[in-house]
Amino acid sequence: MSKYKHIFFDLDHTLWDFAKNSKETLSEAFELFSLASLGINWNEFIHEYWIVNDAFWDDYRKGRVTKEELRYNRFHFTLKHFDVDNFELATSIGDYYVKYSPHKQNVFPNTHETLNYLKSKYKLHIITNGFEEVQYIKLEKSNLAQYFEEVITSENAGVKKPDPKIFNYALELSNAEVQESLMIGDNLEADILGAKEVGMDQVFFNPDGLPNNEEVTFEIQNLKELIGIL
Ligand SMILES: [Mg+2]
């Protein structure tokens, strides 16, 4: 008998296949805005975008840049790398990306099978640092909303993971005790250290099996391993 009653999931890169969905949307934008005609190579574009985007997300998590700066500057910086200094174009790509990427439906392997199993035994919730208006669209479009009771976003909590306040807020909102709760996520800092900080057990979702030295309650490479644990 598991001691857990509440399972909190991260959304991006844990259930919703952010990288795949992102790449599909970027490929559409690349065509639509004719970036090849500006001398930009698709593979180099996407490579550069990942680097810039990761840096901006890191800054955003730390409160160093705003949502708007993140949305537009990541494309402005990426374009500038190819000597295209065009903020208006960056804004158009940024708007296209934010509008269409949440409609993508790729989720990680075994997501639905695992959530179906877990839903019959536990109360499931989401804790996400993504933008409020975007995260709800993702949950609906990819058919994930049906599994979750509470959806806690950093915008409605007022702080982002790993801030303990968002975890405490999530516990309160879902009427959960920390000892009977489990956090599942792909980000060691935001999800795992954040949960640990408030005394919550954690599952590190590490699909690529990247090496790490963090002590975690559980580590999995495929979501279906949760069925064996829970
Ligand atoms: Mg994540």
Residues whose N, C-alpha, C, O or C-beta is under 5 A from the ligand:
A	BS01	MG	D10 D12 H13 T14 D186 N187
